[in-house]
Each structure stands twice: as structure tokens, then as C-alpha cells.
């Protein structure tokens, strides 16, 4: 959820200040998506290993 808020904020800044450069927005969105997926995978692995 936090990653989506941050990505929206970055997208807004990108559109307002950087002049709608879509290439930078794609890089930022892809980076945040990968970080979110890795975070979820680590959370799932932690849950499975600890058996909570």
C-alpha cells in the first residue's frame, strides 16, 4: 500500500515537474513493483518458516 502511495506521488511529481517523461515513470513504477514483490515474497517465506 505504501509503495502505491509513493509511486503515485512520484508519478505526480514526474508529470508536473519533469514534463511528462513516460520513460522515467516506467522505470520508477517497475522498480517499486519489483521491490513490493520481493517484500511480499520475504513476508510469505517468513510466515512459512516461522509457522506463525
C-alpha positions in Angstrom: 0.0 0.0 0.0 2.8 2.4 0.9 4.6 1.6 -2.4 1.5 2.6 -4.3 1.2 5.9 -2.5 4.9 6.6 -3.1 4.6 5.6 -6.8 1.6 7.9 -7.2 3.5 10.8 -5.6 6.5 10.2 -7.8 4.2 9.9 -10.9 2.6 13.2 -9.9 5.9 14.9 -9.5 7.1 13.4 -12.8 4.1 14.8 -14.6 4.1 18.2 -13.0 7.8 19.0 -12.8 9.7 16.7 -15.3 7.3 17.3 -18.2 5.5 14.0 -18.6 8.6 11.9 -19.4 7.0 8.5 -19.5 10.3 6.6 -19.7 11.3 7.8 -16.2 7.8 6.9 -14.9 8.0 3.4 -16.2 11.4 2.9 -14.6 10.1 4.1 -11.3 7.0 2.0 -11.4 8.9 -1.1 -12.4 11.4 -0.5 -9.6 8.7 -0.1 -7.0 6.8 -3.1 -8.3 9.8 -5.3 -8.0 10.5 -4.0 -4.5 6.9 -4.7 -3.5 7.0 -8.2 -4.9 10.3 -9.0 -3.1 8.9 -7.7 0.1 5.8 -9.9 -0.2 7.9 -12.9 -1.1 10.0 -12.4 2.0 6.9 -12.0 4.1 5.4 -15.2 2.8 8.7 -17.1 3.4 8.9 -15.7 6.9 5.4 -16.8 7.6 6.1 -20.3 6.2 9.4 -20.7 8.0 8.3 -19.4 11.4 4.9 -21.2 11.2 3.0 -18.5 13.0 
